[in-house]
Amino acid sequence: MRQRNVTARIRWKSTVIYHLFVREEYVNYKKLETFKKAKSSRTFLALEKSHQHSFLSNKVLANLLPHLPLLRVLSLSNFHISEVPESIGTLIHLRYLNLSQTRITHLPESVCNLCNLQTLIVFGCSRLIELPKSFVKLKNLRHLDIRDTRIFNHIPLEIGEFKNLQTLSNIIIGGEGGFEITKLKDLENICGKISMVGLDKVKDATRAREANLSVKRISDLQVEWSDVLDGPRDKELEKEVLNELKPHKDYLQQLKIGSYIGLEFPIWVGDSSFGGLKHVSIRGCKNCTSLPPLGQLPSIKELFLEGFERVTVVGMEFLGTSLRFPSLEILSFVDMPGWGKWSTNNRVVFPYLRQWGKWSTNSGVVFPNLRQLHIRDCPNLVEVLLEALPLLKVLEIVRCDSVVLKKLVQVASSVTKLDICHISRLIDVEWRDVIKNLRAVEELTITDCNAIRYLWESEAVASKFFVKLRKLKVDNCDNMVRFGEKEVKNCSSNFLSSLTMLDVCRCKNMERCSCPGSIDNLIVYECTSLTVISLPSGGQKLKSLYISGCKKLSEREWGGHEIMNNTRRMPMLEVIDIYDWPDLKSVTELKVLVHLTTLKLINCGSLESFPDNELSNLTLLKYLHITDCPSMDASFPNGVWPPNLHSLTIGKLKKPISQWGTQDLPNSVVELYLHGDDGVVSSSQFANFLPSSITHLEVIAFEKLESFSMGLERLDSLQHLTCFKCPNLMDLPKALLHSLLSLKVLDCPKLEKRCSKRGRGRGSYWHQELNFSAIFCLYVSFQYMVDLRREREVVVFSKRKIMQRLNSEVAPSRTEFDCSALLLHKLSIEVEIPSKRRIMQSLKLGSGTIKEHVSSALIATWWTKFKLESR
């Protein structure tokens, strides 16, 4: 059999092709038109090119699928599609259909004609509300993944007729007229993962018994009650229901229990007979006063416990009677406000015990294989009596008492990564006792520890205890003045000789930052009182320098040298990123930075001297960003550029863009971002220096720009065009619209009306012969466009509206919120997240994905603020 793996870029010499693979961010119909010849194709996989959504034009699915009648596998995962064409029903040989992480709101009824379909994946389709009415016709379905959709009570009641079904990822137990748990008994082949939500709707434990989970080959079981107590619930009934849902001990590998309000757990939870159970997560069990004996599980590797509000002691009852977590590698305690004592010493837990009997046997060390320990939001834990943790490498302590930190570092001398946040009562004296046990630590992060003023007493003390420290991050420690209580101007060569990365953020009272000569990455961010950065060795090994928002920072370092005027002393620099440094007046000797790949100078109001004639020597420079430097020498730019420049962001300089003339930008430039000039009225005033090679063009904050249609005809490579904050802009380059893959019109009210497809009728561009509908990635911020579910256009929301969506559309139990529909392009905003979002782990915003691993310890008040940027 002849098989070929192809991409959209390959021209075929044969039509006997069985497997089609496409990996493009923008996939249009013209690019795939030749696929029509591949009528024998069995597989069509549209693979994402990055972690962002990819885009398909509307014509691809509607016109291409009928020409691929023999398809067995169709995957469009993570593509920006909002509907599935009816023609999909003609693919009667289809076995596998993956529409996960798309924007579809419904599945066409024709899907039910796919009589051979075995796998349907709609995971992460957050707008999908229900399944087709004739869904029950898919009798051969084996795997159905409906996680993170809105298919709540719309699972077909005839689900029991799916005799071949093996995987049913998300079952919402309904009340009267909803899905009943008893229907699971007919799913004889169910195996793998099964998730049941809404078990508080089960009013009789015998109904749970009829599900017959104990005879099914379930490897991953998730059972969850409602986390909203909207009425009285029977604690004993919930215990009986959980008891009846006992799975088969030979198959279970993962167990998750959520929002169970029973007083205690059934015996099977923690039973040592579950020899294959490796992952256990129990959350929101507010009434339980003790933890189940999970230490008896011989194979458990990961254990997550959260929300046990009434547990006060964790002791031998947690360890069990025989084994003591022999395989456990990751242990996490979160949000246990009543927890006060943790001990593996039976004499402490049971002080009046006279006879120990069976438990008195020597079972060895507790947690002998533990690698990671996370304790968050346990503010009353003040007694920690543990045996040694010989293999512990990662220790995270968040919003706990300083006693917890002190005790744990004493029994875990092998820790290499320590992350502490908001540790109460951690003053300088306490911290000095802690660092005596940190000889093995390689990565140290200290956040919101406001009582610490100094990290070490002297250079000698630091070098004595931090012998292996490679990365140090200090964030939001308000009272920290400097690292060492006793500092000298010239540090010795042995001072923290292993440290390579130093990250200092939001320490508002820090006055001086002394850096050892070994660092290659320095980040200093929003230290508003910082006046001096000391680089004793001159930064000989420094590769990346980032300074932002340090408004009092002197241009001179402690030794008297001007930091940016002595770049010869930093020959290894690859990245320079300077933002909002008012005292910076000059940058010199760029030509010696032969390794430089990125140079950014932003909002440096006093910067006058810049060696632009030396840019041609920077052969490795790919990214150049110079904006908001109004004092810069009026000769810049003068037509001298790095020869291999890829991306240029420039504007708001002393020399107006309208006076730049021809700039001879190299053909290697493909991305150009122009920042505002009040003297520009027409694009013809800057079109003469735009290279024909650019594929991305953005014009930003041109207050008086009215016309964008003149002088751009030669930009035949342009694919992405963005107009942002141009209030008087009224038109677009019509000759280029047909070739655009994406068009973004943001905060341009006059132009938005012409581009909008909604509001009071379509804008004029939709009525003209501009092939406007072919632009399948179209972003228009328009005040009347408030419904994101039906159209491809996307609204740019204000901070207030983002707040409304965060509060109204995200379930409290969700750990990820995707508002990538909100294009926050080139903006820096603050999003306030209520405390009920404490478990949020991921935020997706705008053109990028911004991940913030958020623990409740970072929420000192009812609100937590994140600064999010799309770039």
C-alpha positions in Angstrom: 0.0 0.0 0.0 1.3 3.4 -1.0 1.2 6.0 1.8 2.5 9.6 1.8 2.5 12.2 4.6 2.0 15.6 3.0 1.6 19.2 4.1 -0.3 22.0 2.4 2.9 23.2 0.8 3.7 20.1 -1.2 2.7 19.7 -4.8 1.6 16.2 -5.4 2.6 14.0 -8.4 0.1 11.4 -7.5 -3.5 11.3 -6.4 -3.1 8.0 -4.5 -2.7 9.7 -1.1 -4.0 8.2 2.1 -2.9 10.6 4.9 -3.1 14.4 4.7 -1.4 16.5 7.4 -1.8 20.3 7.5 0.3 22.4 9.9 -0.4 26.1 9.2 -1.6 28.9 11.4 -3.8 30.2 8.6 -5.3 27.6 6.3 -7.3 29.0 3.3 -9.2 27.2 0.6 -6.8 28.0 -2.2 -3.9 26.4 -0.3 -5.9 23.1 0.1 -7.8 23.1 -3.2 -5.5 20.4 -4.6 -6.6 18.1 -1.8 -9.8 17.5 -3.8 -7.7 15.2 -5.9 -7.0 13.0 -2.9 -10.3 11.1 -3.1 -8.8 8.0 -1.5 -7.6 9.8 1.6 -8.3 8.1 4.9 -6.8 10.7 7.2 -7.1 14.5 7.4 -5.3 16.0 10.4 -5.1 19.8 10.8 -2.3 20.2 13.3 -1.8 23.3 15.3 1.4 25.2 14.6 1.7 26.7 18.1 -0.3 26.8 21.3 -2.6 29.4 19.8 -5.7 28.7 17.8 -5.2 28.1 14.1 -7.6 29.4 11.5 -9.6 27.7 8.7 -11.5 29.7 6.1 -15.2 28.9 5.9 -14.8 27.4 2.4 -12.4 24.6 3.5 -14.8 22.4 5.3 -17.9 23.1 3.3 -16.3 22.5 -0.1 -13.4 20.1 0.7 -15.1 17.4 2.8 -17.4 16.2 0.1 -14.4 15.4 -2.0 -12.9 13.1 0.6 -15.6 10.5 0.9 -13.4 7.7 2.3 -12.1 9.5 5.3 -11.7 7.4 8.4 -10.0 10.1 10.6 -10.8 13.8 10.8 -9.2 16.0 13.4 -9.7 19.8 13.5 -8.6 20.2 17.1 -7.8 23.7 18.3 -8.9 25.4 15.1 -10.8 28.6 15.0 -14.1 27.2 13.5 -17.6 28.1 14.7 -19.6 25.6 12.7 -19.5 22.2 11.2 -21.0 21.9 7.7 -23.9 19.5 7.0 -21.8 17.8 4.4 -19.9 16.0 7.2 -22.8 13.6 7.2 -21.6 12.2 3.8 -18.4 10.8 5.4 -20.1 7.5 6.3 -16.7 5.7 6.7 -15.6 8.1 9.4 -14.4 6.4 12.6 -12.7 9.2 14.5 -13.9 12.9 14.7 -12.0 15.4 16.9 -13.4 18.9 17.2 -11.9 19.7 20.6 -11.0 23.3 21.6 -13.0 24.8 18.8 -15.7 27.5 18.8 -18.6 25.4 17.6 -22.0 26.0 19.2 -23.7 22.9 17.9 -23.2 19.7 15.9 -25.4 19.3 12.7 -28.0 16.6 12.7 -26.1 15.0 9.8 -23.4 13.9 12.2 -25.9 11.2 13.3 -25.6 9.6 9.8 -22.0 8.6 10.7 -23.0 5.1 11.4 -19.4 3.9 11.7 -18.2 6.6 14.1 -16.4 5.2 17.1 -14.7 8.2 18.7 -16.2 11.7 19.1 -14.1 14.3 20.9 -15.6 17.8 21.7 -13.5 18.4 24.8 -13.1 22.1 25.5 -15.8 23.3 23.2 -17.1 25.8 25.8 -19.9 27.0 23.6 -21.3 23.6 22.7 -24.7 23.4 24.5 -26.2 20.1 23.4 -25.8 17.0 21.2 -27.9 16.4 18.1 -31.4 15.1 18.7 -30.8 11.9 16.8 -27.5 11.2 18.6 -28.8 7.8 19.8 -28.3 6.6 16.2 -24.6 6.4 16.7 -24.8 2.9 18.0 -21.1 2.1 17.3 -19.8 4.9 19.4 -17.0 3.8 21.8 -15.5 7.0 23.1 -17.3 10.2 23.9 -15.3 13.1 25.4 -17.6 16.0 26.4 -15.4 17.6 29.1 -15.5 21.4 29.5 -18.6 21.9 27.4 -22.0 23.2 28.2 -23.7 19.8 27.7 -25.0 19.6 31.2 -28.4 17.9 31.3 -28.5 17.2 27.6 -26.8 13.7 27.5 -29.3 11.5 25.6 -31.4 9.5 28.1 -31.0 6.6 25.8 -27.2 6.5 26.6 -27.7 3.0 28.0 -28.3 1.7 24.5 -24.7 2.5 23.5 -23.6 -1.1 24.2 -20.1 -0.5 22.7 -19.4 2.7 24.7 -16.1 2.4 26.6 -15.3 6.0 27.5 -17.8 8.6 28.8 -15.8 11.4 30.1 -18.4 13.6 31.8 -21.7 12.6 33.2 -24.0 15.2 34.7 -26.4 13.5 37.0 -29.8 15.1 36.7 -32.8 15.3 38.9 -36.3 14.3 37.8 -36.3 13.9 34.0 -32.5 14.2 33.8 -29.8 11.6 33.4 -30.1 8.8 36.0 -27.1 7.1 37.4 -28.8 3.7 37.0 -28.4 4.0 33.2 -24.7 3.2 33.7 -25.5 -0.5 34.4 -26.3 -1.1 30.7 -22.9 0.2 29.6 -21.3 -3.2 30.0 -18.1 -2.2 28.1 -17.5 1.1 29.9 -13.9 1.3 30.9 -11.0 3.8 31.1 -12.1 7.2 32.4 -15.5 8.1 33.8 -16.5 11.3 35.5 -19.8 11.8 37.4 -20.9 15.3 38.5 -23.9 16.2 40.5 -24.1 13.2 42.7 -26.1 15.3 45.2 -29.1 14.6 42.9 -28.9 10.9 43.8 -31.5 10.5 46.6 -31.2 6.7 47.1 -27.9 4.8 47.5 -29.4 1.7 45.9 -29.6 3.7 42.7 -25.8 4.2 42.8 -25.4 0.5 43.5 -27.2 -0.3 40.2 -24.5 1.5 38.3 -22.4 -1.7 38.9 -19.1 0.2 38.9 -17.5 -2.6 40.8 -17.6 -4.9 37.8 -16.5 -2.4 35.2 -12.9 -1.9 34.0 -12.6 1.7 35.2 -9.0 3.1 35.4 -9.9 6.8 36.1 -12.8 7.6 38.3 -14.0 11.1 39.2 -17.0 11.6 41.5 -18.2 15.0 42.4 -21.1 16.5 44.3 -22.3 20.1 44.0 -20.0 22.7 45.5 -22.9 25.0 46.1 -24.9 24.2 49.3 -28.3 25.5 48.2 -30.2 23.4 50.7 -29.8 20.7 53.3 -27.9 17.6 52.3 -27.8 14.2 53.9 -24.3 13.4 55.1 -25.0 9.7 55.7 -26.6 9.4 52.3 -23.6 10.8 50.6 -21.4 8.3 52.4 -23.6 5.5 51.3 -23.6 6.7 47.7 -19.8 6.9 47.7 -19.6 3.5 49.2 -21.8 2.0 46.5 -19.6 3.6 43.8 -16.6 1.5 44.8 -14.8 0.6 41.5 -13.0 -2.6 40.7 -9.7 -2.8 42.7 -7.7 -4.4 39.9 -8.2 -1.6 37.4 -8.3 1.7 39.2 -5.3 4.0 38.7 -6.7 7.5 39.3 -9.3 8.6 41.8 -10.8 12.1 42.2 -13.4 13.0 44.8 -14.9 16.5 45.0 -17.3 18.4 47.3 -18.3 15.3 49.4 -19.9 16.5 52.7 -19.9 13.2 54.6 -18.2 13.1 58.0 -15.9 10.3 57.0 -15.0 8.2 54.0 -16.1 4.6 53.2 -13.5 1.9 54.0 -12.6 1.3 50.4 -11.1 4.9 50.1 -7.5 4.1 51.1 -7.9 0.3 51.1 -4.5 -1.3 50.4 -6.2 -3.8 48.0 -6.2 -1.0 45.3 -2.7 -1.9 44.4 -2.6 0.0 41.0 -4.0 3.3 42.3 -1.3 5.9 41.5 -3.1 9.3 41.6 -5.6 10.5 44.2 -7.2 14.0 44.4 -9.7 14.8 47.1 -11.1 18.4 47.3 -13.8 20.3 49.1 -14.7 17.8 51.8 -15.7 20.4 54.3 -17.2 18.2 57.0 -14.5 15.5 57.2 -12.6 15.7 60.5 -9.9 13.3 59.5 -8.1 12.1 56.4 -8.6 8.6 55.0 -5.7 6.1 55.5 -4.2 6.7 52.1 -0.7 5.7 53.3 -1.7 2.1 52.9 -1.9 2.4 49.1 1.2 0.7 47.9 1.5 2.4 44.5 0.2 5.9 45.0 2.6 8.5 43.5 0.6 11.7 43.6 -1.8 12.9 46.3 -3.7 16.2 46.3 -5.8 17.2 49.3 -7.7 20.5 49.4 -10.5 22.1 51.3 -10.6 19.9 54.5 -11.7 22.8 56.6 -12.4 20.8 59.8 -9.3 18.6 59.9 -7.2 19.7 62.8 -4.7 16.9 63.1 -2.9 14.8 60.5 -1.2 11.8 62.1 -1.2 8.1 62.2 -4.8 7.8 60.9 -3.5 9.2 57.6 -0.5 6.9 57.4 -2.5 3.7 58.0 -1.6 0.5 59.8 1.1 -1.0 57.7 2.7 0.8 54.7 3.6 4.4 54.9 3.4 6.0 51.5 6.2 3.8 50.1 5.8 5.2 46.5 4.5 8.7 47.0 6.4 11.3 45.1 4.1 14.4 45.1 2.1 15.5 48.1 -0.1 18.7 48.2 -2.1 20.2 51.1 -4.3 23.2 50.1 -6.8 25.4 52.0 -7.0 23.6 55.4 -7.6 26.5 57.7 -8.3 24.4 60.8 -5.2 22.2 60.5 -2.8 22.8 63.4 -0.7 19.6 63.9 1.1 17.3 61.5 3.0 14.4 63.0 4.3 11.0 62.1 5.3 10.5 65.7 2.6 8.4 67.4 3.6 9.6 70.9 2.6 13.1 70.0 -0.7 12.2 68.3 -1.8 9.8 71.0 -0.1 11.1 74.2 -2.1 8.8 76.6 -1.6 5.6 74.6 -0.1 2.7 76.7 -0.3 -0.2 74.3 0.4 0.1 70.6 0.0 -3.5 69.4 -0.1 -3.9 65.6 1.0 -0.3 64.8 4.1 -0.6 66.9 6.0 -2.6 64.2 8.8 -0.8 62.5 7.7 0.0 59.0 10.6 2.2 58.1 10.7 5.9 57.1 7.5 7.7 56.3 7.5 9.3 52.8 10.7 7.5 51.7 10.3 8.6 48.1 8.7 12.0 48.4 10.1 14.4 45.8 7.7 17.3 46.0 5.7 18.8 48.9 3.3 21.7 48.5 1.5 23.3 51.5 -0.8 26.3 50.7 -3.3 28.2 52.8 -2.8 26.4 56.1 -2.3 29.4 58.3 -2.9 27.6 61.7 -0.4 24.8 61.1 2.1 25.4 63.9 3.2 21.9 65.0 5.2 19.9 62.5 6.9 16.7 63.8 8.1 14.7 60.8 10.8 12.2 60.3 13.4 12.9 57.6 12.4 13.5 54.0 15.5 12.1 52.4 14.6 12.6 48.7 12.6 15.8 48.8 13.6 18.1 46.0 10.8 20.7 45.7 9.3 22.5 48.6 6.5 25.1 48.3 5.0 26.8 51.3 2.4 29.5 50.8 0.4 31.5 53.3 1.6 29.5 56.3 3.3 30.2 59.6 7.1 30.5 59.7 7.2 27.4 61.9 6.3 25.2 59.0 9.2 26.5 56.9 11.7 26.2 59.8 10.7 22.6 60.6 10.5 21.3 57.1 13.9 22.6 55.9 15.4 20.9 59.0 14.1 17.5 57.9 14.6 18.0 54.2 18.2 18.9 53.6 18.1 17.7 50.0 15.7 20.3 48.8 16.9 22.0 45.6 13.9 24.2 44.8 12.3 26.3 47.5 9.3 28.5 46.9 7.9 30.5 49.8 5.1 33.1 49.7 3.4 35.2 52.4 5.0 33.4 55.4 3.7 35.0 58.5 6.1 36.0 61.3 9.1 35.5 59.1 11.4 38.2 60.3 15.1 38.6 59.7 16.1 36.5 62.8 13.8 33.7 61.8 15.0 33.8 58.2 18.7 33.5 59.2 17.9 30.3 61.0 16.2 29.0 57.8 19.1 29.7 55.5 21.4 27.5 57.5 19.6 24.5 56.1 19.6 25.7 52.4 23.0 24.4 51.3 21.5 22.2 48.6 19.0 24.8 47.3 19.5 25.7 43.6 16.4 27.8 43.0 14.9 30.1 45.6 11.7 32.2 45.2 10.6 34.6 47.9 7.2 36.3 47.4 5.2 38.6 49.7 7.4 38.1 52.7 7.1 41.7 53.9 8.9 41.3 57.3 12.3 40.4 55.7 14.6 43.4 55.2 17.8 41.5 54.3 18.4 38.0 52.8 21.8 37.6 54.5 23.9 39.3 57.1 27.0 39.6 55.0 28.7 38.4 51.8 30.5 35.7 53.7 27.3 34.3 55.2 25.6 34.2 51.8 28.5 32.3 50.3 28.6 29.9 53.2 25.0 28.7 53.0 23.9 29.4 49.4 26.7 27.2 47.9 24.6 25.8 45.1 22.2 28.7 44.4 21.6 29.2 40.7 18.4 31.2 40.5 17.1 33.8 43.0 13.8 35.6 42.6 12.5 38.1 45.1 9.0 39.4 44.4 6.8 42.0 46.2 8.8 42.0 49.5 7.9 45.6 50.5 10.3 46.1 53.4 13.4 44.6 51.7 16.1 47.3 51.5 18.9 45.3 50.0 20.1 41.7 49.9 23.0 42.0 52.5 22.7 43.9 55.8 26.4 44.6 55.5 27.5 45.3 51.9 30.8 46.5 50.4 31.3 48.1 47.1 33.5 45.5 45.5 32.3 41.9 46.1 34.8 39.1 46.1 35.0 36.7 43.2 33.6 33.9 45.5 30.4 35.8 46.3 27.5 33.5 45.3 29.7 32.1 42.5 27.0 29.6 41.3 24.3 32.3 40.9 23.4 32.8 37.2 19.9 34.3 37.4 18.7 37.2 39.6 15.1 38.4 39.4 13.9 41.3 41.6 10.3 42.4 41.2 8.1 45.0 42.9 10.2 45.5 46.0 9.2 49.1 46.5 11.7 49.9 49.3 14.7 48.3 47.8 17.5 50.9 47.4 20.4 48.9 46.1 20.8 45.7 44.1 24.3 44.1 44.3 24.9 41.4 41.7 27.6 38.8 41.9 29.9 38.5 38.9 28.5 35.1 37.9 25.0 36.1 36.8 24.1 35.9 33.1 20.4 37.0 33.5 19.3 40.1 35.4 15.7 41.2 35.8 14.8 44.3 37.8 11.1 45.2 37.6 9.2 48.0 39.3 11.5 48.6 42.2 10.4 52.2 42.6 13.0 53.2 45.3 16.0 51.5 43.6 18.8 54.0 42.9 21.8 51.8 42.3 22.6 48.5 40.5 26.0 47.2 41.3 27.9 45.0 38.8 31.3 44.6 40.4 32.7 42.5 37.6 31.1 44.8 35.0 28.7 42.1 33.9 31.3 40.1 32.0 29.0 37.0 31.9 25.7 38.9 31.5 23.6 37.6 28.6 20.2 39.2 29.3 19.5 42.6 31.0 15.9 43.6 31.7 15.2 46.8 33.6 11.6 48.2 33.9 9.8 50.7 35.9 12.7 51.7 38.2 12.1 55.5 38.1 14.8 56.5 40.5 17.5 54.3 39.1 20.7 56.2 38.5 22.5 55.9 35.2 25.6 55.1 37.2 26.2 51.9 39.1 27.7 51.8 42.5 31.3 51.8 41.3 30.7 55.0 39.3 30.5 53.4 35.9 27.6 54.3 33.6 25.8 51.0 33.0 24.8 51.5 29.4 27.8 53.5 28.4 30.2 50.7 29.3 28.7 47.9 27.2 32.3 46.9 26.3 32.3 45.5 29.9 29.3 43.3 29.0 30.5 41.6 25.7 28.2 38.5 26.1 24.9 40.4 26.1 22.2 38.8 23.9 19.2 40.7 25.1 18.8 44.3 26.3 15.3 45.3 27.4 15.0 48.7 29.0 11.5 50.2 29.8 10.7 53.3 31.7 14.1 54.4 32.9 13.9 58.2 33.2 17.6 58.8 34.1 19.0 57.0 31.1 20.7 59.6 28.9 22.9 57.6 26.5 23.8 54.3 25.1 27.2 53.8 23.6 29.5 51.2 22.0 26.8 48.9 20.6 29.2 47.6 18.0 31.0 45.4 20.6 27.8 43.5 21.4 28.3 41.0 18.6 26.0 38.4 20.3 23.0 40.8 20.6 19.7 39.4 19.2 17.2 41.7 20.9 17.4 45.4 21.7 14.4 47.3 23.3 14.5 50.9 24.5 11.0 52.0 25.6 9.8 55.1 27.4 13.2 56.5 28.2 12.4 60.2 28.2 15.9 61.5 28.8 17.7 59.3 26.3 19.5 61.6 23.8 22.5 59.8 22.5 22.1 56.5 20.5 24.8 55.1 18.3 22.6 54.3 15.3 25.6 54.2 12.9 26.8 51.1 14.7 23.6 49.1 14.1 25.1 47.7 10.9 27.7 45.8 13.0 25.0 43.9 14.8 24.6 41.0 12.4 22.7 38.8 14.9 20.1 41.4 15.9 16.6 40.2 15.0 14.4 42.3 17.1 14.7 46.1 17.5 12.2 48.1 19.5 12.7 51.8 20.1 9.6 53.9 21.1 8.6 56.8 23.3 12.1 58.3 23.4 11.2 61.9 22.5 14.7 63.3 23.3 16.7 61.0 21.0 19.0 62.6 18.6 17.0 63.9 15.6 19.4 62.2 13.2 17.8 58.8 14.1 16.7 57.0 12.1 19.2 57.7 9.2 18.9 54.5 7.1 21.5 52.4 8.9 20.0 49.1 10.2 21.1 45.6 11.4 21.5 43.6 8.2 19.5 40.6 9.3 16.7 42.4 11.2 13.5 40.5 11.4 11.1 42.7 13.5 11.1 46.5 13.9 9.0 48.4 16.3 9.6 52.2 16.2 8.0 55.6 16.7 7.3 58.5 19.0 10.8 59.8 18.6 12.2 63.3 18.2 12.3 62.9 14.4 8.7 62.7 13.0 7.9 59.7 10.8 6.7 62.0 8.1 10.3 63.3 7.8 12.0 59.9 7.7 12.2 59.5 3.9 13.6 56.3 2.4 15.1 54.2 5.1 16.6 51.3 3.1 15.3 48.7 5.5 16.7 45.2 4.8 14.5 42.7 3.0 14.9 40.5 6.1 12.3 42.7 7.9 8.9 40.9 7.9 7.3 42.6 10.9 6.9 46.3 11.2 5.1 48.1 14.1 4.8 51.9 13.7 3.9 54.0 16.7 2.0 57.3 16.4 3.0 60.6 14.8 0.5 63.5 15.0 1.8 64.9 11.8 0.7 61.9 9.6 -2.6 62.3 7.8 -2.2 59.7 5.0 -0.3 56.5 4.7 1.5 58.0 1.7 3.6 60.0 4.2 5.4 56.8 5.4 4.8 54.3 2.6 8.1 55.1 0.9 10.2 53.4 3.6 8.1 50.3 4.0 9.9 47.3 2.6 8.0 45.1 0.2 9.1 42.1 2.3 6.9 42.8 5.3 4.1 40.3 6.1 3.0 41.9 9.4 2.1 45.7 9.6 0.7 47.5 12.6 0.0 51.2 12.8 -0.6 52.3 16.4 -1.9 55.6 17.9 -1.8 57.8 14.8 -4.3 60.4 16.0 -4.7 62.3 12.8 -4.4 59.5 10.3 -7.4 59.6 7.9 -6.4 57.5 4.9 -4.6 54.2 4.8 -5.1 53.4 1.1 -2.3 55.3 -0.6 1.2 54.1 -1.4 0.9 50.6 -0.1 0.2 48.8 -3.4 3.7 47.3 -3.6 3.3 45.4 -0.3 2.3 42.3 -2.1 3.7 40.1 0.8 1.4 41.6 3.4 -0.7 39.0 5.2 -1.5 40.6 8.6 -2.7 44.2 9.1 -3.6 45.9 12.4 -4.9 49.4 12.9 -5.1 50.4 16.6 -6.2 53.6 18.2 -6.5 55.7 15.0 -9.7 57.6 15.7 -9.9 59.4 12.4 -9.0 56.5 10.1 -11.7 55.9 7.5 -10.4 53.5 4.9 -8.1 50.5 4.2 -5.8 49.6 1.3 -8.4 47.9 -0.9 -5.8 46.5 -3.3 -4.3 44.4 -0.4 -7.5 43.1 1.2 -7.7 40.1 -1.0 -4.3 38.7 0.2 -4.8 39.4 3.9 -5.0 36.5 6.3 -5.9 38.6 9.3 -7.3 42.1 9.8 -7.5 43.7 13.2 -9.3 47.1 13.6 -9.2 48.2 17.2 -10.3 51.5 18.7 -10.8 53.1 15.3 -14.5 54.1 15.5 -14.9 55.5 12.0 -13.3 52.5 10.3 -15.0 50.0 12.6 -18.5 50.9 11.2 -17.3 50.1 7.7 -15.8 46.8 8.7 -18.5 45.6 11.0 -20.8 42.8 9.9 -23.3 43.6 12.7 -24.9 46.4 14.4 -27.4 48.4 12.2 -26.6 46.4 9.1 -23.3 45.5 7.5 -20.6 48.1 7.0 -19.8 49.4 3.5 -16.9 47.0 3.0 -19.2 44.1 3.1 -21.3 45.5 0.2 -18.3 46.3 -2.0 -16.5 43.8 -4.2 -13.5 43.6 -1.8 -13.5 39.9 -1.1 -13.9 41.0 2.5 -15.5 37.8 3.6 -12.4 35.9 2.6 -10.4 37.4 5.5 -11.1 34.5 7.9 -9.4 36.1 10.9 -11.2 39.4 11.3 -11.1 41.3 14.6 -13.2 44.4 14.9 -13.9 46.2 18.1 -17.4 47.6 17.7 -19.6 48.8 20.5 -22.7 47.1 19.3 -21.1 43.7 19.0 -21.8 42.0 22.3 -22.5 38.4 21.3 -19.4 36.3 20.7 -21.2 33.0 20.1 -22.3 33.4 16.5 -19.8 35.5 14.6 -16.2 35.4 13.8 -15.6 39.0 14.8 -14.3 39.6 18.3 -15.0 42.3 20.7 -12.3 44.2 22.6 -13.7 44.5 26.0 -13.0 47.1 28.6 -11.5 46.2 31.9 -15.0 46.4 33.4 -16.5 43.9 30.9 -13.6 41.5 31.4 -14.5 41.5 35.0 -18.1 40.8 34.2 -17.1 37.8 32.1 -14.7 36.5 34.8 -17.4 36.7 37.4 -20.4 35.5 35.5 -19.2 33.0 33.0 -16.5 31.0 34.9 -17.8 28.3 37.2 -16.1 28.6 40.7 -14.6 25.1 40.2 -13.0 25.8 36.9 -9.2 26.1 37.0 -8.8 27.5 33.5 -10.5 30.5 31.9 -10.2 31.1 28.2 -11.0 34.5 27.0 -8.8 34.4 24.0 -11.7 35.8 22.2 -10.8 39.1 23.8 -8.1 40.6 21.7 -5.9 42.6 24.1 -3.4 43.6 21.5 -0.5 45.7 22.5 -2.1 46.6 25.7 -1.1 46.2 29.3 -4.1 46.1 31.7 -4.8 45.0 35.2 -7.5 42.3 35.7 -8.9 42.0 39.1 -9.9 38.4 40.0 -12.2 37.7 43.0 -11.0 35.5 45.7 -13.3 32.7 44.6 -11.0 32.2 41.7 -8.2 31.1 44.0 -7.8 27.8 42.2 -7.4 29.4 38.8 -4.3 28.1 37.1 -4.6 29.5 33.5 -5.7 32.6 31.9 -5.8 32.9 28.1 -6.0 36.4 26.8 -5.7 38.0 23.4 -3.2 37.0 20.9 -1.2 34.9 23.3 -1.6 32.6 26.2 -0.7 34.0 29.6 -0.4 31.4 32.3 -0.5 32.5 35.9 -0.2 29.7 38.4 -2.3 31.1 41.1 -2.5 29.8 44.7 -4.8 31.2 47.2 -1.8 32.4 49.2 -1.2 35.1 46.6 -4.6 36.6 47.6 -3.9 38.7 50.6 -7.2 40.6 50.3 -10.4 39.9 48.5 -8.8 40.9 45.2 -5.7 39.9 43.4 -4.2 41.9 40.6 -2.4 40.5 37.6 -0.7 42.6 35.0 -1.3 40.8 31.7 0.2 41.6 28.3 -0.6 40.1 25.0 3.1 40.3 23.9 
